Amino acid sequence: MSRIKKLYNWFEMRLQLEAPVKEAVLHPVPKSTASWWYVFGSAAMTLLMLQIATGILLALVYVPSGSEAWKSLDMLNHQLQLGWFLRAMHGWGSNFMVAVVLIHMAQVFIFGAYKFPRELTWILGVFLLLMTLGMAFTGQVLRFDQDAYWGLGIGASIASRVPLIGGPLVNLMLGGPFIGGATLSRFFALHVFVIPGAMLVFTGLHVWMVLKLGINEWPMPGRVVRRNTYIQEYNELAHKDGVPFVPDAFWKDLFFSAAILAAVAICAFVFGPYGPSGQPDPTIIQTAPKPDFFFLWLYAVLSYLPPNLETPFVLIAPVIGICILLALPLVAGEGEKSWHRRPVAVLVLVTVAVSWATFTHLATFTPWSPIMDAWSGDPVPPKLVHSETPLERQGAVVFQAKQCRNCHSVDGVGGQRGPALDTVATRLTEDQLIRQVLQGGGNMPAYGKTLSPPEVTALVHFLETLKPANQPGAVDASRELQKAQNAAPQAAQP
């Protein structure tokens, strides 16, 4: 024991940690806060540590490459001992972390813990919530299976709608116009380095402010927050009716965190890891990609919205929601904390919770897009290729082989995920058709890497025949003007 004491003294003389650790461990908190209602913050931090630990182990095996990502996850599932359990712990830990962070934010809101002097603590918490969702989204992409590929395509199409910077944003997101190896490298860097690093910094600041400003007292009706008196009142309460954080409050945090970890382990053991499902292949479109449960509500909302409202909702609603959350402590930083005297806050929380639960439930059976039940084995209607050129008929073969009618209907037969193509030649010029096939857009994936140049040429020539009889196809007005200008001098020559 004397040797251990000497070793401890050697380190303590150089690190000087004993005083700040004792201050943090023994700092007094109001007795009412040593409650089971105050355990969600510590549980969220515990789950963050779990995600970092399991993520480091997974990163030793995972290969962020378009050709190797799926194989590395499949190897973890079936070849490495307990690899499946490690993946399952990471996946279920992500689910639990999102849920616990949401519950913690709701508890802080209903307890009025965002009010003075904890405004910045709340703002950091909002950013931590956004980072948690960012971790969840990037983690789903790294599975790089069929659902992840299509889901990322939908996410890119949403990002492309941002005015002015939509195109550069998609390029930055995907590392180019296509989903491939560069895309995975970027999401791997975000998921493993950028977001976790920022979360650790923000979590450290968050905990520091909790230690310095104290844990929010139990909200009592009539105990009003005033900027000029609150700090003095809180310090008096903490010293007169306070208990040391350890062990009076800490043991509940410890017990609840252990229970959460046990629940994650049980779910991982019973239900196993998420995917990966089939290897990503943009030519196989018999899939209805759905996000993980924390984004299912958005999936349902977009499926119910009219098409003309999708873009305004996607671009405006999240910005408004985040701004409201960030401005809340600055606008309502004083006054009552008790939910008994804040009926509007209770109504808002109940409305948001019920709406989120309802849309999440609807998303379990609501399609992302309209019906997609066409059988691509049916031949292209003969009248569409009866009098066409060999090149256009070859395009019809490509159209058939690539299962385009699983999403698009022609002559009234086909899927309804995408628009009908009977009049596509009157809406899009040749250049626009080529761009749509190569780069995709909306819910359509990019086929630039799965079609050869001759196949693209043939397919576009076939699509150019899809227009009503005797109706001209779409033309590029700028090109027609250029032709007219070039023809005018020639016509003037004798």
C-alpha positions as CSV (number, residue, x, y, z in Angstrom):
1,M,0.0,0.0,0.0
2,S,2.9,2.4,0.7
3,R,4.3,1.8,-2.7
4,I,0.9,2.5,-4.3
5,K,0.6,5.7,-2.2
6,K,4.0,6.8,-3.3
7,L,3.1,6.2,-6.9
8,Y,-0.1,8.1,-6.5
9,N,1.7,11.0,-4.9
10,W,4.2,11.0,-7.7
11,F,1.5,11.4,-10.3
12,E,-0.6,13.8,-8.2
13,M,2.4,16.2,-7.7
14,R,2.7,16.5,-11.4
15,L,-0.9,16.4,-12.6
16,Q,-2.7,18.2,-9.7
17,L,-6.0,16.4,-10.3
18,E,-7.1,15.6,-6.8
19,A,-8.6,19.0,-6.0
20,P,-10.7,19.4,-9.1
21,V,-11.8,15.8,-9.0
22,K,-12.9,16.1,-5.4
23,E,-14.7,19.3,-6.2
24,A,-16.6,17.7,-9.0
25,V,-17.4,14.5,-7.1
26,L,-18.4,16.2,-3.8
27,H,-20.1,19.4,-5.1
28,P,-23.5,19.8,-3.5
29,V,-26.6,19.5,-5.5
30,P,-30.2,20.2,-4.3
31,K,-31.6,17.1,-2.6
32,S,-34.6,17.1,-5.0
33,T,-32.3,16.5,-8.0
34,A,-31.0,13.2,-6.6
35,S,-34.0,11.7,-8.5
36,W,-34.6,9.1,-11.2
37,W,-35.7,12.0,-13.5
38,Y,-32.1,13.3,-13.7
39,V,-30.4,10.2,-15.0
40,F,-30.8,10.6,-18.8
41,G,-27.9,13.0,-19.3
42,S,-25.3,10.6,-17.7
43,A,-26.9,7.7,-19.6
44,A,-26.4,9.6,-22.9
45,M,-22.8,10.1,-22.1
46,T,-22.3,6.5,-21.2
47,L,-23.8,5.5,-24.6
48,L,-21.5,7.9,-26.3
49,M,-18.5,6.1,-24.7
50,L,-20.0,2.8,-25.8
51,Q,-20.3,4.0,-29.4
52,I,-16.7,5.3,-29.5
53,A,-15.3,2.1,-28.0
54,T,-17.3,-0.2,-30.4
55,G,-16.7,2.2,-33.3
56,I,-12.9,2.0,-32.8
57,L,-13.0,-1.8,-32.9
58,L,-15.2,-1.8,-36.0
59,A,-12.9,0.7,-37.8
60,L,-10.1,-1.9,-37.4
61,V,-11.9,-4.1,-39.9
62,Y,-14.2,-1.9,-41.9
63,V,-12.9,-0.8,-45.3
64,P,-14.5,2.4,-46.6
65,S,-14.3,1.4,-50.2
66,G,-17.1,1.0,-52.7
67,S,-16.0,-2.6,-53.5
68,E,-14.9,-3.7,-50.0
69,A,-17.4,-2.0,-47.5
70,W,-20.1,-4.6,-48.0
71,K,-17.6,-7.5,-47.9
72,S,-16.0,-6.2,-44.6
73,L,-19.4,-6.0,-42.9
74,D,-20.4,-9.5,-44.2
75,M,-17.0,-10.8,-42.8
76,L,-17.8,-9.3,-39.4
77,N,-21.2,-10.9,-39.4
78,H,-20.1,-14.4,-40.5
79,Q,-16.4,-15.0,-40.2
80,L,-14.9,-13.1,-37.2
81,Q,-15.7,-14.5,-33.8
82,L,-18.3,-12.3,-32.1
83,G,-18.0,-9.8,-34.9
84,W,-21.8,-9.9,-35.4
85,F,-22.3,-9.1,-31.7
86,L,-19.9,-6.1,-31.9
87,R,-21.8,-4.7,-34.9
88,A,-25.1,-5.3,-33.1
89,M,-23.9,-3.5,-30.0
90,H,-22.9,-0.5,-32.1
91,G,-26.1,-0.5,-34.0
92,W,-28.4,-0.9,-31.0
93,G,-26.3,1.6,-29.0
94,S,-27.0,4.1,-31.7
95,N,-30.8,3.5,-31.4
96,F,-30.7,3.8,-27.6
97,M,-28.5,6.9,-27.8
98,V,-30.9,8.8,-30.0
99,A,-33.9,7.8,-27.8
100,V,-32.1,8.7,-24.6
101,V,-30.9,12.1,-25.9
102,L,-34.5,12.9,-27.1
103,I,-35.9,12.0,-23.7
104,H,-33.2,14.0,-22.0
105,M,-34.1,17.1,-24.2
106,A,-37.8,16.6,-23.4
107,Q,-37.1,16.4,-19.7
108,V,-34.9,19.5,-19.7
109,F,-37.6,21.4,-21.6
110,I,-40.5,20.4,-19.4
111,F,-38.4,21.1,-16.2
112,G,-37.5,24.6,-17.5
113,A,-33.8,23.7,-17.1
114,Y,-32.9,25.8,-20.2
115,K,-33.6,29.1,-18.3
116,F,-31.0,31.4,-16.8
117,P,-28.1,30.8,-16.3
118,R,-28.2,27.5,-18.3
119,E,-29.0,29.0,-21.7
120,L,-25.7,28.0,-23.2
121,T,-26.0,24.5,-21.7
122,W,-29.3,24.1,-23.6
123,I,-27.8,25.5,-26.9
124,L,-24.9,23.0,-26.7
125,G,-27.5,20.3,-26.0
126,V,-29.3,21.2,-29.2
127,F,-26.1,20.9,-31.2
128,L,-25.3,17.5,-29.5
129,L,-28.8,16.3,-30.6
130,L,-28.1,17.3,-34.2
131,M,-24.7,15.6,-34.1
132,T,-26.3,12.4,-32.6
133,L,-28.7,12.4,-35.6
134,G,-25.8,13.0,-37.9
135,M,-24.0,10.1,-36.5
136,A,-27.0,7.9,-37.0
137,F,-27.4,9.0,-40.6
138,T,-23.8,8.5,-41.6
139,G,-23.7,5.2,-39.8
140,Q,-26.6,3.9,-41.9
141,V,-24.8,5.0,-45.1
142,L,-21.6,3.1,-44.1
143,R,-23.6,-0.2,-44.2
144,F,-23.5,0.5,-48.0
145,D,-26.1,-2.1,-48.8
146,Q,-29.0,-1.8,-51.3
147,D,-31.2,0.3,-48.8
148,A,-28.3,2.5,-47.9
149,Y,-27.5,3.2,-51.5
150,W,-31.0,4.2,-52.4
151,G,-31.5,6.1,-49.1
152,L,-28.3,8.1,-49.8
153,G,-29.6,8.9,-53.3
154,I,-32.8,10.3,-51.7
155,G,-30.7,12.3,-49.2
156,A,-28.6,13.7,-52.1
157,S,-31.8,14.6,-54.0
158,I,-33.0,16.5,-51.0
159,A,-29.7,18.3,-50.6
160,S,-29.8,19.3,-54.3
161,R,-33.0,21.3,-53.7
162,V,-31.1,23.9,-51.6
163,P,-31.1,27.1,-53.7
164,L,-27.8,28.3,-55.2
165,I,-25.6,25.8,-53.3
166,G,-27.6,22.6,-54.1
167,G,-25.2,21.4,-56.8
168,P,-22.0,22.1,-54.9
169,L,-23.5,20.6,-51.7
170,V,-24.3,17.3,-53.5
171,N,-20.8,17.3,-54.9
172,L,-19.3,17.9,-51.5
173,M,-21.6,15.2,-50.0
174,L,-21.0,12.5,-52.6
175,G,-17.5,13.4,-53.7
176,G,-18.7,13.8,-57.3
177,P,-21.9,13.2,-59.3
178,F,-22.1,9.5,-58.4
179,I,-22.3,7.4,-55.2
180,G,-19.1,5.5,-55.0
181,G,-15.8,5.1,-53.2
182,A,-15.3,8.8,-52.7
183,T,-18.8,9.0,-51.1
184,L,-17.9,6.3,-48.5
185,S,-14.6,7.9,-47.7
186,R,-16.3,11.2,-46.9
187,F,-19.0,9.6,-44.8
188,F,-16.4,7.4,-43.0
189,A,-14.4,10.5,-42.1
190,L,-17.5,12.3,-40.8
191,H,-18.7,9.2,-38.8
192,V,-15.4,8.3,-37.3
193,F,-13.5,11.5,-36.9
194,V,-15.4,14.8,-37.5
195,I,-18.7,14.2,-35.7
196,P,-17.3,12.2,-32.7
197,G,-14.5,14.7,-32.2
198,A,-17.0,17.6,-32.1
199,M,-19.3,15.6,-29.8
200,L,-16.5,15.0,-27.3
201,V,-15.6,18.7,-27.3
202,F,-19.3,19.7,-26.9
203,T,-19.9,17.0,-24.3
204,G,-16.9,18.2,-22.2
205,L,-18.2,21.8,-22.3
206,H,-21.7,20.6,-21.5
207,V,-20.5,18.7,-18.4
208,W,-18.2,21.6,-17.4
209,M,-21.2,24.0,-17.3
210,V,-23.3,21.5,-15.4
211,L,-20.6,21.3,-12.7
212,K,-20.1,25.1,-12.6
213,L,-23.7,26.1,-12.8
214,G,-25.2,23.2,-10.8
215,I,-27.9,20.7,-11.7
216,N,-31.3,22.3,-12.2
217,E,-33.4,22.1,-9.0
218,W,-36.8,20.4,-9.0
219,P,-39.3,22.9,-10.5
220,M,-41.6,24.0,-7.8
221,P,-44.7,26.1,-8.6
222,G,-44.1,29.7,-7.5
223,R,-40.3,29.4,-7.6
224,V,-39.7,32.0,-10.3
225,V,-36.4,32.5,-12.1
226,R,-35.1,36.1,-12.0
227,R,-31.7,37.0,-13.4
228,N,-30.7,39.2,-10.5
229,T,-31.5,36.8,-7.7
230,Y,-31.5,33.2,-9.1
231,I,-27.8,32.3,-8.5
232,Q,-27.9,33.4,-4.9
233,E,-31.1,31.5,-4.3
234,Y,-29.7,28.4,-6.0
235,N,-26.5,28.4,-3.9
236,E,-28.5,28.8,-0.7
237,L,-30.7,25.9,-1.6
238,A,-27.8,23.7,-2.6
239,H,-26.0,24.3,0.8
240,K,-29.0,24.3,3.1
241,D,-30.9,21.4,1.5
242,G,-28.1,19.9,-0.6
243,V,-26.3,16.5,-0.8
244,P,-23.0,15.6,-2.3
245,F,-23.3,14.4,-5.9
246,V,-21.4,11.3,-4.9
247,P,-22.8,9.0,-3.7
248,D,-26.4,10.5,-3.2
249,A,-27.1,11.3,-6.8
250,F,-24.4,9.3,-8.6
251,W,-25.6,5.9,-7.6
252,K,-28.8,6.4,-9.5
253,D,-26.9,7.5,-12.6
254,L,-24.6,4.5,-12.3
255,F,-27.5,2.1,-11.9
256,F,-29.5,3.5,-14.8
257,S,-26.5,3.6,-17.1
258,A,-25.7,0.0,-16.3
259,A,-29.4,-0.9,-17.0
260,I,-29.2,0.8,-20.4
261,L,-26.0,-1.0,-21.3
262,A,-27.6,-4.3,-20.3
263,A,-30.6,-3.5,-22.5
264,V,-28.4,-2.7,-25.4
265,A,-26.5,-6.0,-24.9
266,I,-29.8,-8.0,-24.7
267,C,-31.2,-6.4,-27.9
268,A,-27.9,-7.0,-29.7
269,F,-27.9,-10.7,-28.6
270,V,-31.5,-11.3,-29.4
271,F,-32.1,-9.2,-32.6
272,G,-28.5,-9.1,-34.0
273,P,-27.0,-6.4,-36.2
274,Y,-28.6,-4.3,-38.9
275,G,-27.8,-5.7,-42.3
276,P,-26.1,-5.4,-44.6
277,S,-28.8,-6.6,-47.0
278,G,-28.0,-7.1,-50.7
279,Q,-25.0,-5.5,-52.2
280,P,-25.6,-2.0,-53.6
281,D,-26.6,-2.2,-57.3
282,P,-28.4,0.7,-58.9
283,T,-29.8,-1.6,-61.6
284,I,-31.7,-3.6,-59.0
285,I,-34.6,-1.3,-58.0
286,Q,-36.9,-3.7,-56.3
287,T,-36.5,-2.0,-53.0
288,A,-38.3,0.6,-50.9
289,P,-35.5,2.2,-48.9
290,K,-36.5,3.2,-45.4
291,P,-34.3,5.0,-42.9
292,D,-33.7,3.8,-39.4
293,F,-36.4,4.5,-36.8
294,F,-35.3,8.0,-35.8
295,F,-35.9,9.3,-39.3
296,L,-39.0,7.3,-40.1
297,W,-41.3,10.3,-39.2
298,L,-39.7,12.3,-42.0
299,Y,-40.1,9.4,-44.4
300,A,-43.9,9.4,-43.6
301,V,-44.3,13.1,-43.8
302,L,-42.7,13.3,-47.2
303,S,-44.8,10.4,-48.5
304,Y,-48.0,12.2,-47.5
305,L,-47.1,15.7,-48.7
306,P,-48.1,16.8,-52.2
307,P,-45.1,17.0,-54.5
308,N,-45.3,20.8,-54.7
309,L,-44.9,21.1,-50.9
310,E,-42.0,18.7,-50.5
311,T,-39.2,21.1,-51.2
312,P,-40.5,24.0,-49.1
313,F,-41.0,21.6,-46.2
314,V,-37.6,20.0,-46.5
315,L,-35.8,23.4,-46.8
316,I,-37.9,25.5,-44.4
317,A,-39.3,23.3,-41.6
318,P,-36.0,22.0,-40.2
319,V,-34.4,25.5,-40.2
320,I,-37.4,27.0,-38.4
321,G,-37.4,24.1,-35.8
322,I,-33.7,24.5,-35.1
323,C,-33.9,28.2,-34.8
324,I,-36.8,27.9,-32.3
325,L,-34.8,25.5,-30.2
326,L,-31.7,27.7,-30.2
327,A,-33.8,30.9,-29.5
328,L,-35.9,29.3,-26.7
329,P,-33.6,30.1,-23.7
330,L,-32.9,33.6,-25.0
331,V,-36.5,34.5,-25.4
332,A,-37.9,32.6,-22.3
333,G,-34.9,32.7,-20.0
334,E,-36.9,33.8,-16.9
335,G,-40.2,33.0,-15.2
336,E,-41.8,29.7,-14.0
337,K,-40.1,26.4,-14.4
338,S,-42.9,24.1,-13.1
339,W,-45.0,22.4,-15.8
340,H,-48.0,22.9,-13.5
341,R,-47.9,26.6,-14.5
342,R,-46.7,26.2,-18.1
343,P,-49.6,24.7,-20.0
344,V,-48.3,25.9,-23.4
345,A,-45.0,24.0,-22.9
346,V,-46.9,20.8,-21.9
347,L,-49.2,21.1,-24.9
348,V,-46.2,21.7,-27.2
349,L,-44.3,18.7,-25.9
350,V,-47.4,16.4,-26.0
351,T,-48.2,17.5,-29.6
352,V,-44.6,16.9,-30.8
353,A,-44.4,13.5,-29.1
354,V,-47.8,12.3,-30.4
355,S,-47.1,13.6,-33.9
356,W,-43.6,11.9,-33.9
357,A,-45.1,8.6,-32.7
358,T,-47.9,8.7,-35.2
359,F,-45.8,9.5,-38.2
360,T,-43.2,6.9,-37.1
361,H,-45.9,4.3,-36.9
362,L,-47.4,5.3,-40.3
363,A,-43.9,5.0,-41.9
364,T,-43.7,1.3,-41.0
365,F,-46.2,0.6,-43.8
366,T,-46.4,3.9,-45.9
367,P,-44.5,3.7,-49.2
368,W,-41.9,6.4,-49.9
369,S,-43.3,6.8,-53.4
370,P,-46.3,5.5,-55.2
371,I,-46.9,1.9,-56.2
372,M,-43.9,0.0,-57.5
373,D,-45.3,-3.5,-58.4
374,A,-44.7,-3.7,-62.2
375,W,-43.3,-6.8,-63.7
376,S,-40.3,-5.8,-65.8
377,G,-40.5,-9.1,-67.7
378,D,-43.4,-7.9,-69.7
379,P,-42.2,-7.0,-73.2
380,V,-42.2,-3.4,-74.4
381,P,-45.4,-2.7,-76.3
382,P,-44.8,-3.7,-80.0
383,K,-46.3,-0.4,-81.3
384,L,-43.5,1.5,-79.6
385,V,-40.8,-0.3,-81.6
386,H,-42.7,-1.3,-84.8
387,S,-41.3,1.4,-87.1
388,E,-38.2,2.5,-85.2
389,T,-34.6,2.4,-86.3
390,P,-32.3,-0.4,-85.2
391,L,-30.6,2.0,-82.8
392,E,-33.9,3.0,-81.2
393,R,-34.9,-0.7,-80.9
394,Q,-31.6,-1.4,-79.2
395,G,-32.5,1.4,-76.8
396,A,-35.8,-0.4,-76.1
397,V,-33.8,-3.5,-75.2
398,V,-31.7,-1.5,-72.8
399,F,-34.9,0.0,-71.4
400,Q,-36.2,-3.6,-70.8
401,A,-33.0,-5.1,-69.5
402,K,-32.4,-2.3,-66.9
403,Q,-35.9,-2.7,-65.5
404,C,-36.9,0.9,-66.1
405,R,-40.6,0.0,-66.1
406,N,-40.4,-1.0,-62.4
407,C,-40.5,2.7,-61.7
408,H,-41.9,4.2,-64.9
409,S,-45.0,3.3,-66.9
410,V,-45.2,3.3,-70.7
411,D,-48.5,2.9,-72.5
412,G,-50.3,2.7,-69.2
413,V,-48.2,-0.3,-68.0
414,G,-45.4,-0.1,-65.3
415,G,-44.6,1.3,-61.9
416,Q,-45.7,4.6,-60.5
417,R,-42.5,5.5,-58.5
418,G,-41.4,7.9,-61.3
419,P,-43.4,9.8,-63.9
420,A,-44.9,8.1,-66.9
421,L,-42.7,8.3,-70.0
422,D,-45.3,8.4,-72.8
423,T,-44.5,12.1,-73.4
424,V,-41.0,12.3,-72.0
425,A,-39.6,13.5,-75.3
426,T,-41.9,16.5,-75.2
427,R,-40.6,17.5,-71.8
428,L,-36.9,16.9,-72.0
429,T,-34.3,17.6,-74.7
430,E,-31.7,15.1,-75.7
431,D,-29.1,16.7,-73.4
432,Q,-31.5,16.7,-70.5
433,L,-32.3,13.0,-71.1
434,I,-28.6,12.1,-71.1
435,R,-28.0,14.1,-68.0
436,Q,-31.0,12.4,-66.2
437,V,-29.8,9.0,-67.1
438,L,-26.2,9.6,-66.2
439,Q,-26.7,11.6,-63.0
440,G,-30.2,10.8,-61.8
441,G,-32.3,13.2,-59.8
442,G,-35.3,13.1,-57.5
443,N,-35.9,9.5,-56.5
444,M,-34.0,8.2,-59.6
445,P,-30.4,6.9,-59.1
446,A,-27.5,7.7,-61.4
447,Y,-26.8,5.1,-64.0
448,G,-23.6,6.7,-65.3
449,K,-21.4,3.8,-63.9
450,T,-23.8,1.0,-64.9
451,L,-24.4,1.9,-68.6
452,S,-21.9,2.0,-71.3
453,P,-21.8,5.0,-73.6
454,P,-23.4,3.0,-76.5
455,E,-26.2,1.8,-74.1
456,V,-26.8,5.4,-73.0
457,T,-27.0,6.6,-76.6
458,A,-29.4,3.9,-77.6
459,L,-31.6,4.4,-74.6
460,V,-31.8,8.1,-75.1
461,H,-32.7,7.6,-78.8
462,F,-35.5,5.3,-77.8
463,L,-36.8,7.8,-75.2
464,E,-36.8,10.5,-77.8
465,T,-39.5,8.5,-79.7
466,L,-41.9,8.6,-76.7
467,K,-44.2,11.4,-77.7
468,P,-47.6,11.7,-79.2
469,A,-47.9,11.3,-82.9
470,N,-47.4,14.5,-85.0
471,Q,-46.1,16.4,-81.9
472,P,-42.6,17.7,-82.0
473,G,-40.1,16.8,-79.3
474,A,-38.6,19.2,-76.8
475,V,-35.9,21.5,-78.2
476,D,-33.1,23.6,-76.7
477,A,-34.2,27.2,-77.5
478,S,-30.6,28.5,-77.2
479,R,-29.5,25.9,-79.8
480,E,-32.3,26.8,-82.2
481,L,-31.5,30.5,-81.9
482,Q,-27.8,29.8,-82.6
483,K,-28.8,27.7,-85.7
484,A,-31.1,30.6,-86.9
485,Q,-28.3,33.1,-86.4
486,N,-25.8,30.9,-88.3
487,A,-28.3,30.3,-91.1
488,A,-29.1,34.0,-91.6
489,P,-25.7,35.0,-93.1
490,Q,-25.8,32.0,-95.5
491,A,-29.3,32.9,-96.7
492,A,-28.2,36.4,-97.4
493,Q,-25.3,35.2,-99.8
494,P,-26.2,35.3,-103.5
